[in-house]
Amino acid sequence: MVDTFDSPVKDLWRIFRVMAEFTEGFEELASIGPAVSFFGSSRAKPQDRYYQLAKETASEIAKAGFAVITGGGGGIMEAANKGASEAGGKSIGLNIDLPMEQIPNEYQNLSLHFRYFFCRKVMFLKYAHGFIVLPGGYGTMDEFSESLVLIQTLKQVSFPVILMGSDYWSGLIDWMKEKMLGEHNYITLKDMEVFTVVDEPKAAVKIIVDFKEARGKFGIELPTGMKKA
C-alpha cells in the first residue's frame, strides 16, 4: 500500500538523485573524447569466442583512438574493458545497482555508478560515436532496439550501430525482413539500413573511423543508415 504522505517527499528526493547522476556523468565523461559503447551478455565466459571477439574489437577500437564504454560488469563488458585497458586506452564502466549485485570488473580506469537505468542509458548514448553490439540477452536487445528507435525517429543523429557475430544475429535479421518489413510493412527498407552486421574486428573499426572522419568533414548531418559490410 502506498503511503500518500511520504510518497511526494520520496519523489522529490528521487529527483535530486537523478540530477546528481546526470551531473556526475556529464562531468566525468565530458573530457573522454570520441568513444564507442559496447554491449553484450554479462554471462559470457573468458573461453567464449564472443568474449574473445569483444576483447579483440575493443583493443582495436582503443588503438584507433577511441575510449571504450561498457556497463562495467562481467562477460562481454569485462572483455571490452580488458581489451581497451590492455591496449592503453580509456576503459570506462557505467555500473548499475541491481537486486542481484553486479560486481564491477577490474579493467575499468574510469568507473561510474548509477541507480537509474535511464540515466545510465543517456551516458552510453551521449558520448558515443557508435554502438558495438555483441551477442547477449534482454539487456543487450534493449540497448540495440532503443538505438534503432532513436535513429528511426530522428531523436538521435544517425551513428553506426554494429552487430557482431552474424551467426548469432542472422535469425533475428531474417525475422525482421520477413515479418516486420515484408509481411506487415511495420518498418521500411531504410530502417533495415540503420545497423550493420560484421564478423571481424577490423571491419567494425573501419566503420567507426569512417564515420568519425565523415562527421568531422561534414558536421553531424550525416545520411541516415549504414550500408551492410
Residue frames as qw, qx, qy, qz and C-alpha x, y, z in Angstrom:
[[0.000, 0.888, 0.459, 0.000, 0.00, 0.00, 0.00],
 [0.417, 0.481, -0.022, 0.771, 1.38, 3.44, -0.97],
 [0.334, -0.585, -0.412, 0.613, 1.99, 5.88, 1.84],
 [0.276, 0.807, 0.363, 0.376, 0.39, 9.02, 0.39],
 [0.307, -0.943, 0.032, 0.128, 2.13, 11.23, 2.94],
 [0.572, -0.525, 0.452, 0.439, 5.65, 10.01, 2.25],
 [0.714, 0.394, 0.483, 0.319, 5.35, 9.46, -1.49],
 [0.307, 0.932, 0.065, 0.184, 5.70, 13.13, -2.61],
 [0.359, -0.844, 0.389, 0.083, 8.73, 13.55, -0.35],
 [0.741, -0.166, 0.585, 0.285, 10.35, 10.41, -1.70],
 [0.620, 0.644, 0.359, 0.268, 9.65, 11.55, -5.24],
 [0.047, 0.990, -0.126, 0.047, 11.31, 14.89, -4.53],
 [0.493, -0.646, 0.554, 0.178, 14.44, 13.23, -3.20],
 [0.776, 0.209, 0.542, 0.246, 14.39, 10.91, -6.20],
 [0.434, 0.883, 0.106, 0.143, 14.56, 13.96, -8.48],
 [0.192, -0.894, 0.404, 0.031, 17.68, 15.16, -6.67],
 [0.699, -0.280, 0.629, 0.192, 19.27, 11.72, -7.02],
 [0.702, 0.549, 0.400, 0.215, 18.51, 11.69, -10.76],
 [0.200, 0.970, -0.103, 0.089, 20.03, 15.17, -11.12],
 [0.453, -0.716, 0.521, 0.103, 23.12, 14.05, -9.23],
 [0.777, 0.028, 0.582, 0.238, 23.60, 11.05, -11.50],
 [0.561, 0.761, 0.234, 0.227, 23.29, 13.17, -14.63],
 [0.052, -0.969, 0.237, -0.035, 25.64, 15.83, -13.23],
 [0.597, -0.524, 0.581, 0.178, 28.33, 13.33, -12.25],
 [0.769, 0.284, 0.518, 0.243, 28.04, 11.53, -15.59],
 [0.420, 0.883, 0.106, 0.182, 28.34, 14.73, -17.62],
 [0.219, -0.907, 0.360, 0.013, 31.27, 15.98, -15.56],
 [0.664, -0.386, 0.616, 0.174, 33.22, 12.72, -15.67],
 [0.704, 0.284, 0.591, 0.272, 32.63, 11.88, -19.33],
 [0.309, 0.923, 0.102, -0.207, 32.81, 15.32, -20.93],
 [0.006, 0.837, -0.500, -0.221, 36.56, 15.11, -21.46],
 [0.762, -0.153, 0.620, 0.106, 36.96, 11.50, -22.63],
 [0.091, 0.428, -0.614, -0.657, 36.97, 12.37, -26.33],
 [0.686, 0.151, -0.441, -0.558, 35.43, 10.16, -29.01],
 [0.385, -0.218, 0.837, -0.321, 34.07, 6.92, -27.58],
 [0.558, 0.010, -0.689, -0.464, 32.37, 3.69, -28.59],
 [0.616, -0.266, 0.481, -0.564, 29.82, 1.89, -26.40],
 [0.324, 0.161, -0.920, -0.150, 29.96, -1.91, -26.22],
 [0.714, -0.166, 0.271, -0.624, 27.02, -4.14, -25.29],
 [0.619, 0.179, -0.750, -0.152, 26.72, -7.88, -24.79],
 [0.809, -0.412, -0.388, -0.156, 25.98, -10.65, -22.34],
 [0.295, -0.736, 0.492, -0.359, 27.27, -10.45, -18.78],
 [0.898, -0.214, 0.347, -0.165, 27.30, -14.27, -18.77],
 [0.780, 0.553, -0.278, 0.092, 29.93, -14.85, -21.45],
 [0.804, -0.509, 0.181, 0.249, 33.00, -16.66, -20.07],
 [0.113, -0.771, 0.469, 0.415, 36.62, -15.88, -20.98],
 [0.390, -0.121, 0.845, 0.346, 36.81, -19.05, -23.08],
 [0.497, 0.667, 0.524, -0.185, 33.70, -17.99, -25.04],
 [0.519, 0.237, 0.402, 0.716, 34.55, -16.93, -28.59],
 [0.018, 0.858, 0.334, 0.390, 32.29, -13.89, -28.27],
 [0.531, -0.802, 0.007, 0.272, 34.26, -12.82, -25.18],
 [0.623, -0.217, 0.365, 0.657, 37.44, -13.04, -27.22],
 [0.323, 0.583, 0.474, 0.576, 35.80, -11.19, -30.11],
 [0.214, -0.945, -0.226, -0.102, 34.75, -8.36, -27.79],
 [0.606, -0.644, 0.158, 0.439, 38.22, -8.13, -26.28],
 [0.564, 0.058, 0.447, 0.692, 39.96, -8.02, -29.67],
 [0.170, 0.741, 0.447, 0.471, 37.50, -5.50, -31.08],
 [0.341, -0.929, -0.133, 0.060, 37.79, -3.20, -28.08],
 [0.644, -0.422, 0.260, 0.583, 41.57, -3.39, -28.31],
 [0.433, 0.312, 0.475, 0.700, 41.47, -2.30, -31.95],
 [0.064, -0.881, -0.380, -0.274, 38.97, 0.45, -31.14],
 [0.499, -0.811, 0.003, 0.306, 41.26, 1.77, -28.39],
 [0.603, -0.175, 0.376, 0.681, 44.28, 1.69, -30.70],
 [0.272, 0.569, 0.490, 0.602, 42.28, 3.77, -33.17],
 [0.128, 0.203, -0.188, 0.953, 41.95, 6.49, -30.54],
 [0.524, -0.476, -0.324, -0.628, 38.51, 5.84, -29.09],
 [0.302, -0.268, 0.702, -0.586, 37.51, 5.41, -25.47],
 [0.423, -0.167, -0.856, -0.245, 35.55, 2.23, -24.75],
 [0.437, -0.225, 0.359, -0.793, 32.37, 2.45, -22.67],
 [0.438, -0.149, -0.874, -0.151, 30.64, -0.63, -21.20],
 [0.617, -0.608, -0.253, -0.431, 28.14, -1.42, -18.49],
 [0.126, -0.687, 0.569, -0.433, 31.05, -2.24, -16.20],
 [0.854, -0.265, 0.329, -0.305, 30.04, -5.81, -15.34],
 [0.558, -0.295, 0.747, 0.207, 31.28, -9.24, -16.36],
 [0.703, 0.433, 0.559, 0.074, 31.16, -11.19, -19.59],
 [0.530, 0.616, 0.289, 0.507, 31.27, -9.13, -22.78],
 [0.138, -0.975, 0.002, -0.176, 31.54, -5.94, -20.70],
 [0.666, -0.620, 0.337, 0.241, 34.61, -7.26, -18.92],
 [0.766, 0.178, 0.410, 0.463, 36.10, -8.40, -22.21],
 [0.338, 0.818, 0.198, 0.422, 35.71, -4.98, -23.82],
 [0.330, -0.928, 0.159, -0.072, 37.10, -3.15, -20.80],
 [0.784, -0.376, 0.383, 0.313, 40.01, -5.58, -20.71],
 [0.687, 0.421, 0.341, 0.484, 40.80, -5.15, -24.38],
 [0.130, 0.923, 0.068, 0.355, 40.75, -1.37, -24.11],
 [0.529, -0.819, 0.224, 0.017, 42.77, -1.29, -20.89],
 [0.811, -0.211, 0.395, 0.376, 45.47, -3.65, -22.15],
 [0.573, 0.557, 0.300, 0.522, 45.76, -1.57, -25.34],
 [0.361, -0.150, -0.168, 0.905, 46.43, 1.53, -23.23],
 [0.113, -0.468, -0.421, -0.769, 43.07, 3.14, -23.97],
 [0.340, -0.185, 0.374, -0.843, 40.39, 4.73, -21.84],
 [0.362, -0.189, -0.905, -0.117, 38.28, 1.93, -20.37],
 [0.305, -0.194, 0.245, -0.900, 35.05, 3.20, -18.85],
 [0.223, -0.284, -0.932, 0.006, 32.42, 1.29, -16.90],
 [0.400, -0.299, 0.001, -0.867, 28.91, 2.59, -16.24],
 [0.188, -0.069, -0.950, 0.241, 27.96, 0.31, -13.38],
 [0.512, -0.384, -0.275, -0.718, 24.37, -0.20, -12.26],
 [0.289, -0.184, 0.755, -0.559, 22.91, -1.12, -8.87],
 [0.623, -0.054, -0.610, -0.486, 20.86, -4.31, -9.25],
 [0.804, -0.419, 0.141, -0.398, 18.94, -6.56, -6.82],
 [0.954, -0.070, 0.103, 0.272, 21.37, -9.32, -7.79],
 [0.238, -0.862, 0.209, 0.395, 24.50, -7.28, -7.26],
 [0.745, 0.627, -0.074, 0.214, 26.60, -6.55, -10.33],
 [0.682, -0.545, 0.160, 0.461, 30.28, -6.82, -9.49],
 [0.313, 0.901, -0.214, -0.211, 32.33, -4.20, -11.37],
 [0.925, 0.216, -0.036, 0.310, 35.09, -5.75, -13.45],
 [0.599, -0.620, 0.083, 0.499, 38.69, -4.86, -12.66],
 [0.567, 0.156, 0.398, 0.704, 39.60, -3.45, -16.08],
 [0.074, 0.910, 0.337, 0.229, 37.95, -0.04, -15.75],
 [0.483, -0.017, -0.201, 0.852, 40.19, 3.00, -15.42],
 [0.239, -0.121, 0.108, -0.957, 37.11, 5.21, -15.03],
 [0.219, -0.326, -0.919, 0.001, 34.16, 3.78, -13.12],
 [0.328, -0.195, 0.083, -0.921, 30.79, 5.44, -12.54],
 [0.020, -0.234, -0.947, 0.219, 27.85, 4.04, -10.57],
 [0.364, -0.165, -0.259, -0.879, 24.18, 4.51, -11.34],
 [0.357, 0.159, 0.781, -0.487, 20.93, 3.63, -9.62],
 [0.586, 0.561, 0.305, -0.498, 18.69, 4.51, -12.57],
 [0.669, 0.186, 0.607, 0.386, 18.86, 2.74, -15.90],
 [0.395, 0.844, 0.323, 0.166, 17.64, 5.75, -17.86],
 [0.168, -0.932, 0.263, 0.184, 20.46, 7.98, -16.54],
 [0.591, -0.342, 0.648, 0.337, 22.97, 5.31, -17.48],
 [0.626, 0.491, 0.556, 0.242, 21.46, 4.94, -20.96],
 [0.203, 0.977, 0.038, -0.046, 21.94, 8.64, -21.63],
 [0.326, -0.760, 0.501, 0.253, 25.65, 8.29, -20.87],
 [0.676, 0.046, 0.672, 0.298, 26.01, 5.34, -23.24],
 [0.489, 0.701, 0.472, 0.215, 24.49, 7.41, -26.00],
 [0.007, 0.986, 0.038, -0.163, 25.66, 10.97, -25.43],
 [0.220, -0.784, 0.506, 0.283, 29.39, 10.36, -25.76],
 [0.706, -0.001, 0.678, 0.206, 29.38, 7.53, -28.32],
 [0.244, 0.508, -0.486, -0.668, 30.45, 7.72, -31.94],
 [0.630, 0.119, -0.650, -0.408, 28.91, 4.28, -32.36],
 [0.767, -0.298, 0.423, -0.379, 27.48, 1.19, -30.69],
 [0.395, 0.315, -0.851, -0.143, 29.06, -2.23, -31.00],
 [0.770, -0.196, 0.255, -0.551, 26.55, -4.90, -30.01],
 [0.206, 0.286, -0.935, -0.042, 27.76, -8.43, -29.35],
 [0.561, -0.292, -0.728, -0.265, 25.57, -11.45, -28.53],
 [0.042, -0.105, 0.624, -0.773, 23.56, -11.02, -25.38],
 [0.049, -0.451, -0.883, 0.120, 20.16, -11.27, -23.73],
 [0.005, -0.839, -0.543, -0.021, 17.36, -8.88, -22.79],
 [0.272, -0.798, -0.001, 0.537, 19.61, -6.01, -21.74],
 [0.335, -0.214, 0.569, 0.720, 21.55, -6.19, -24.98],
 [0.161, 0.517, 0.735, 0.409, 18.35, -6.31, -27.02],
 [0.119, -0.873, -0.391, 0.265, 17.05, -3.30, -25.09],
 [0.257, -0.656, 0.233, 0.671, 20.08, -1.18, -25.96],
 [0.278, 0.037, 0.721, 0.634, 20.06, -2.34, -29.59],
 [0.087, 0.652, 0.712, 0.247, 16.36, -1.68, -30.14],
 [0.150, -0.861, -0.258, 0.411, 16.46, 1.68, -28.37],
 [0.268, -0.447, 0.395, 0.757, 19.26, 2.87, -30.64],
 [0.188, 0.284, 0.766, 0.545, 17.21, 1.86, -33.69],
 [0.034, -0.803, -0.594, 0.036, 14.15, 3.74, -32.42],
 [0.232, -0.774, -0.034, 0.588, 16.11, 6.92, -31.66],
 [0.221, -0.255, 0.561, 0.755, 17.69, 6.94, -35.11],
 [0.124, 0.441, 0.809, 0.368, 14.46, 6.00, -36.90],
 [0.094, -0.852, -0.511, 0.062, 12.51, 8.78, -35.18],
 [0.382, 0.650, -0.027, 0.656, 15.31, 11.33, -35.71],
 [0.539, -0.838, -0.032, -0.080, 15.72, 11.85, -31.97],
 [0.625, -0.544, 0.407, 0.386, 19.37, 10.91, -32.43],
 [0.381, 0.731, -0.436, -0.360, 21.63, 11.82, -35.33],
 [0.974, 0.181, -0.128, -0.056, 22.48, 8.66, -37.22],
 [0.130, -0.715, 0.686, -0.046, 25.59, 6.88, -35.98],
 [0.516, 0.248, -0.804, -0.162, 26.99, 3.38, -36.57],
 [0.755, -0.273, 0.423, -0.421, 25.15, 0.55, -34.86],
 [0.436, 0.451, -0.764, -0.151, 27.18, -2.60, -35.42],
 [0.914, -0.220, 0.201, -0.277, 26.03, -6.13, -34.68],
 [0.155, 0.586, -0.794, -0.051, 28.98, -8.51, -34.32],
 [0.307, -0.076, 0.938, -0.141, 28.54, -12.23, -34.85],
 [0.497, 0.135, -0.402, -0.757, 26.38, -12.88, -37.92],
 [0.398, -0.084, -0.911, -0.071, 25.74, -16.48, -36.82],
 [0.075, -0.318, -0.720, 0.612, 24.07, -15.19, -33.64],
 [0.225, 0.431, 0.183, -0.854, 22.05, -12.37, -35.21],
 [0.105, 0.055, -0.732, -0.670, 21.06, -13.94, -38.54],
 [0.091, -0.453, -0.887, -0.019, 17.79, -15.43, -37.25],
 [0.026, -0.675, -0.397, 0.622, 16.67, -12.09, -35.84],
 [0.050, 0.428, -0.350, -0.832, 17.59, -10.25, -39.04],
 [0.083, -0.135, -0.870, -0.466, 15.74, -12.80, -41.17],
 [0.068, -0.594, -0.770, 0.224, 12.64, -12.41, -38.96],
 [0.003, -0.624, -0.120, 0.772, 12.80, -8.63, -39.22],
 [0.088, 0.247, -0.590, -0.764, 13.00, -8.84, -43.00],
 [0.137, -0.249, -0.913, -0.292, 10.27, -11.45, -43.32],
 [0.185, -0.637, -0.727, 0.175, 7.77, -10.23, -40.72],
 [0.149, -0.688, -0.225, 0.673, 8.40, -6.60, -39.84],
 [0.014, 0.444, -0.400, -0.801, 9.40, -5.48, -43.33],
 [0.095, 0.029, -0.825, -0.556, 7.91, -7.96, -45.79],
 [0.151, -0.427, -0.888, -0.079, 4.68, -9.31, -44.35],
 [0.184, -0.754, -0.562, 0.286, 3.45, -6.38, -42.28],
 [0.314, 0.640, 0.125, 0.690, 5.30, -3.28, -43.55],
 [0.506, -0.812, -0.251, 0.147, 5.87, -2.13, -39.98],
 [0.386, -0.659, 0.276, 0.583, 9.32, -0.84, -40.97],
 [0.590, 0.776, -0.105, -0.198, 10.87, 0.34, -44.23],
 [0.885, 0.272, -0.096, 0.366, 13.89, -0.85, -46.16],
 [0.192, 0.741, -0.279, 0.581, 15.67, 2.28, -44.98],
 [0.639, -0.635, 0.257, -0.349, 15.06, 1.20, -41.38],
 [0.985, -0.071, 0.072, 0.137, 16.94, -2.01, -42.10],
 [0.641, 0.535, -0.153, 0.529, 19.96, 0.06, -43.11],
 [0.338, -0.876, 0.154, -0.307, 20.31, 1.68, -39.69],
 [0.665, -0.562, 0.492, 0.021, 22.57, -1.15, -38.49],
 [0.527, 0.592, -0.596, -0.129, 25.43, -3.16, -39.94],
 [0.942, -0.270, 0.190, -0.062, 26.35, -6.81, -39.36],
 [0.407, 0.703, -0.576, 0.086, 30.05, -7.72, -39.28],
 [0.957, -0.233, -0.161, 0.061, 32.23, -10.55, -38.00],
 [0.741, 0.155, -0.188, 0.626, 35.73, -9.09, -37.99],
 [0.386, -0.702, -0.241, 0.548, 37.11, -6.51, -35.54],
 [0.301, -0.203, 0.309, 0.879, 38.88, -4.56, -38.26],
 [0.006, -0.484, -0.652, -0.583, 35.62, -4.23, -40.20],
 [0.321, -0.802, -0.492, 0.110, 33.90, -2.76, -37.14],
 [0.420, -0.551, 0.002, 0.721, 36.77, -0.35, -36.52],
 [0.248, 0.113, 0.491, 0.828, 36.72, 0.83, -40.14],
 [0.119, -0.700, -0.613, -0.346, 33.02, 1.69, -39.91],
 [0.407, -0.799, -0.294, 0.330, 33.58, 3.72, -36.73],
 [0.431, -0.372, 0.218, 0.793, 36.68, 5.50, -38.09],
 [0.178, 0.328, 0.585, 0.720, 35.00, 6.30, -41.43],
 [0.204, -0.806, -0.540, -0.131, 32.00, 7.73, -39.59],
 [0.437, -0.714, -0.123, 0.533, 34.20, 9.92, -37.38],
 [0.363, -0.148, 0.381, 0.838, 36.11, 11.24, -40.38],
 [0.035, 0.527, 0.627, 0.573, 32.88, 11.95, -42.28],
 [0.315, -0.827, -0.450, 0.118, 31.41, 13.68, -39.26],
 [0.437, -0.563, 0.050, 0.700, 34.49, 15.84, -38.95],
 [0.265, 0.049, 0.516, 0.813, 34.33, 16.77, -42.61],
 [0.152, -0.441, -0.584, -0.664, 30.61, 17.39, -43.00],
 [0.358, -0.290, 0.323, -0.827, 29.37, 18.04, -39.46],
 [0.353, -0.004, 0.854, -0.382, 26.69, 15.98, -37.74],
 [0.693, 0.399, 0.146, -0.582, 24.15, 15.98, -40.56],
 [0.097, -0.303, 0.897, 0.306, 25.08, 12.59, -41.96],
 [0.602, -0.004, -0.543, -0.586, 22.90, 10.39, -44.18],
 [0.714, -0.276, 0.446, -0.464, 20.70, 8.13, -42.09],
 [0.979, 0.124, 0.110, -0.118, 21.63, 4.46, -42.24],
 [0.214, -0.624, 0.711, 0.244, 24.79, 2.44, -42.74],
 [0.747, 0.352, -0.442, -0.351, 25.29, 0.03, -45.61],
 [0.958, -0.237, 0.159, -0.031, 25.84, -3.65, -44.92],
 [0.162, -0.714, 0.643, 0.225, 29.51, -4.59, -44.79]]
